[in-house]
Amino acid sequence: MKWLFHLGSITFFLVLVYFLYNRGLGAIPFSLAALYFGVMSISEYRRMKKEKR
C-alpha cells in the first residue's frame, strides 16, 4: 500500500508538471514534489534511526 501511495503521488506530480509547465506555473508541482520527498526522507531517516537503537 505504501508503494502504491508513492507511485500515485509521483504520477500526480508528473501530471501537474505536464499541464502547468507551459503556462509558466511549473514551479508549483516541483515545489510540491520537493516538499513531499523532503518529508518522506525525514520520516525514513527517523525510522532507520529508531531501528538502530
N, C-alpha and C positions, 0 to 999 in steps of 0.2 A: 504494500500500500504506500509505503514511503517513497519508493522509486516511481510509482505512478504519479504521485503528487509532484515530485521534482520534474518529471517529464512533462506533465501538464503545465507547470509553471514556465518552463523553458519554451514550450510551444506557444504559450500565451505571449511571452515577451517577443518571440520572433514574429508573431502575427502583428503585434503592435508596431514593431520596427518596420515591417513591410508597409503598413498603412500610413504611418505617421512620418516616415523619413523624408519623403518627397515634399511634404507640406512644411518642412522646416522644424518639425517637432520631434526629431529623432533623439534628442537628449532625454526626453521623458522616459521611454522604455529602457534606455541604457542606464539611467539613474535608478530606476526601479529594480533592474536586474542586479546592479552593483549592491544595492541595499539588501536584496534577497540573498545574494551569495555571501555578503558580509555577515548577515545573521546566521546563515547556515554554517559558515566556517567557525564562528564563535561558539555556536552550540556544539559542534563536533569537537572542538578543542576542549570545551568543558567536559564533555562526555569521556574523551580519551584521558583527561587528567584524573577524573574520578575512578576510571578503571585501573590506573596505575597504583592507586592507594591500597 
